[in-house]
Amino acid sequence: MKSYQLTGEYECKLDAKGRLRLPSSLIRQIGHNGVLEFAINRGFEKHLMMYPKDVWEGKTKKINQLNIYNTKERQALRYFYRGASMLYMDSADRVLIPSALIEYSGLKKDVILFAYHEQIELWDKEKYYKMLNDEPDSFAEIADEIFGAQGGDDGEHAESNPNE
């Protein structure tokens, strides 16, 4: 599987047919020689998640290991796959978003693509900025809580202290 480090916020327009033109700078980050394929599904906060096909395949390998005979795991499988669809970029760099997913996420004409790590969140522009306005006042406190115990800034986890 190819490794991605997608980055950026992009304002896009959803046309009347549900097509979304992908920004060329995002397409370059993904890299392609031909038609790009994506998977899209529901996000956690009434938005959509879009993944390059090979990333999706890696995620499905993990989630498919859940036990369908365990209620919570079966529900997680259902929620993960509910609405999931494959998308194919056309010659005009557009993808067609399924109408059920547009309805679920409340996407209107103005859409924000928020790319990070190896996925792309699709938000209705108004909902995206409302979400940003609802962010906590101090990202530093959150970062300290999450990353402070890890030590260093290289992304490696610090050895835990057995006396703590």
C-alpha positions as CSV (number, residue, x, y, z in Angstrom):
1,M,0.0,0.0,0.0
2,K,1.3,3.4,-0.9
3,S,1.9,5.8,2.0
4,Y,0.2,9.2,2.0
5,Q,0.6,12.4,3.9
6,L,-2.2,14.5,2.5
7,T,-2.5,18.1,3.6
8,G,-4.7,21.0,3.0
9,E,-8.1,22.7,3.2
10,Y,-9.9,23.2,-0.1
11,E,-13.1,25.1,-0.9
12,C,-14.9,23.3,-3.7
13,K,-18.3,23.5,-5.4
14,L,-20.8,20.6,-5.6
15,D,-22.8,20.8,-8.8
16,A,-26.5,20.1,-9.2
17,K,-25.8,16.5,-10.2
18,G,-23.7,15.8,-7.1
19,R,-20.3,16.0,-8.8
20,L,-17.3,17.6,-7.0
21,R,-14.2,18.7,-8.8
22,L,-11.1,17.7,-7.0
23,P,-8.4,20.4,-6.6
24,S,-5.3,19.7,-8.8
25,S,-3.0,20.2,-5.8
26,L,-4.8,17.4,-3.9
27,I,-4.7,15.2,-7.0
28,R,-0.9,15.8,-7.2
29,Q,-0.5,14.7,-3.6
30,I,-2.2,11.5,-4.2
31,G,-0.4,10.9,-7.5
32,H,-1.9,9.0,-10.3
33,N,-1.4,7.6,-13.8
34,G,-4.9,7.3,-15.1
35,V,-8.2,7.4,-13.2
36,L,-8.1,7.9,-9.4
37,E,-10.4,5.6,-7.4
38,F,-11.7,6.5,-3.9
39,A,-14.0,5.0,-1.3
40,I,-16.3,7.3,0.6
41,N,-18.4,6.6,3.7
42,R,-20.0,8.4,6.6
43,G,-17.9,10.3,9.0
44,F,-18.4,10.6,12.8
45,E,-19.7,14.2,12.8
46,K,-22.2,14.3,9.9
47,H,-19.5,14.7,7.4
48,L,-18.1,12.3,4.8
49,M,-14.7,10.5,4.7
50,M,-13.0,9.8,1.4
51,Y,-10.0,7.5,1.1
52,P,-7.7,6.6,-1.9
53,K,-8.6,3.1,-2.9
54,D,-5.5,1.4,-1.5
55,V,-6.0,3.2,1.9
56,W,-9.6,2.0,2.0
57,E,-8.4,-1.6,1.3
58,G,-6.1,-1.4,4.3
59,K,-8.8,-0.1,6.6
60,T,-11.3,-2.8,5.5
61,K,-8.7,-5.5,6.2
62,K,-8.5,-4.3,9.8
63,I,-12.3,-3.8,10.3
64,N,-13.1,-7.1,8.6
65,Q,-11.3,-8.9,11.5
66,L,-14.1,-7.9,13.8
67,N,-16.4,-10.7,15.0
68,I,-19.8,-10.6,13.5
69,Y,-21.1,-12.7,16.4
70,N,-20.3,-9.9,18.9
71,T,-23.0,-7.3,19.0
72,K,-20.8,-4.2,19.4
73,E,-18.3,-5.4,16.7
74,R,-21.2,-6.2,14.3
75,Q,-22.6,-2.8,14.9
76,A,-19.2,-1.2,14.3
77,L,-19.0,-3.1,11.0
78,R,-22.4,-1.9,10.0
79,Y,-21.7,1.7,10.9
80,F,-18.4,1.7,9.1
81,Y,-19.8,0.2,5.8
82,R,-23.2,2.0,5.9
83,G,-23.3,4.2,2.8
84,A,-19.8,3.2,1.7
85,S,-19.3,3.6,-2.1
86,M,-16.5,3.6,-4.6
87,L,-15.9,6.8,-6.6
88,Y,-14.0,7.2,-9.8
89,M,-12.5,10.5,-10.9
90,D,-13.7,11.4,-14.4
91,S,-11.7,13.2,-17.2
92,A,-12.7,16.6,-15.7
93,D,-11.2,15.6,-12.2
94,R,-14.7,15.2,-10.7
95,V,-16.2,12.5,-8.5
96,L,-19.9,11.8,-8.2
97,I,-21.0,11.8,-4.6
98,P,-24.0,9.4,-3.9
99,S,-27.2,11.3,-3.1
100,A,-27.8,9.4,0.1
101,L,-24.4,10.5,1.4
102,I,-25.1,14.1,0.3
103,E,-28.3,14.0,2.3
104,Y,-26.6,12.4,5.4
105,S,-23.9,15.0,5.5
106,G,-26.0,18.0,4.5
107,L,-23.6,19.0,1.8
108,K,-24.9,22.0,-0.2
109,K,-23.1,23.8,-3.0
110,D,-20.1,25.0,-1.0
111,V,-18.0,22.2,0.3
112,I,-14.7,22.1,2.2
113,L,-12.3,19.2,1.7
114,F,-10.0,18.8,4.7
115,A,-7.1,16.5,3.8
116,Y,-4.9,15.0,6.5
117,H,-2.8,11.9,6.9
118,E,-4.3,9.5,4.4
119,Q,-7.9,10.6,4.2
120,I,-10.1,13.5,3.1
121,E,-13.0,14.8,5.1
122,L,-15.9,16.4,3.1
123,W,-17.9,19.0,5.0
124,D,-20.7,21.4,4.1
125,K,-18.8,24.8,4.3
126,E,-21.2,26.3,6.9
127,K,-21.0,23.2,9.1
128,Y,-17.2,23.1,8.8
129,Y,-16.7,26.7,10.0
130,K,-19.2,26.1,12.8
131,M,-17.2,23.1,13.9
132,L,-14.0,25.2,13.8
133,N,-15.7,27.9,15.9
134,D,-16.7,25.3,18.5
135,E,-13.1,24.2,18.9
136,P,-11.6,24.6,22.4
137,D,-9.9,27.8,23.2
138,S,-6.6,26.2,23.9
139,F,-5.2,23.6,21.5
140,A,-2.0,23.7,23.5
141,E,-3.8,22.1,26.5
142,I,-5.2,19.3,24.3
143,A,-1.8,18.8,22.6
144,D,-0.1,18.6,26.0
145,E,-2.7,16.1,27.3
146,I,-2.4,13.9,24.3
147,F,1.3,14.3,23.3
148,G,2.9,15.5,26.5
149,A,3.2,12.1,28.0
150,Q,4.9,10.7,24.9
151,G,7.9,12.9,25.2
152,G,10.0,14.3,22.3
153,D,8.6,15.7,19.2
154,D,9.6,13.0,16.7
155,G,6.3,11.1,17.0
156,E,8.0,8.2,18.8
157,H,6.4,7.1,22.1
158,A,8.6,7.5,25.2
159,E,9.3,4.6,27.4
160,S,6.7,4.6,30.2
161,N,8.0,5.0,33.7
162,P,6.9,2.0,35.8
163,N,6.9,4.2,39.0
164,E,4.1,6.4,37.6
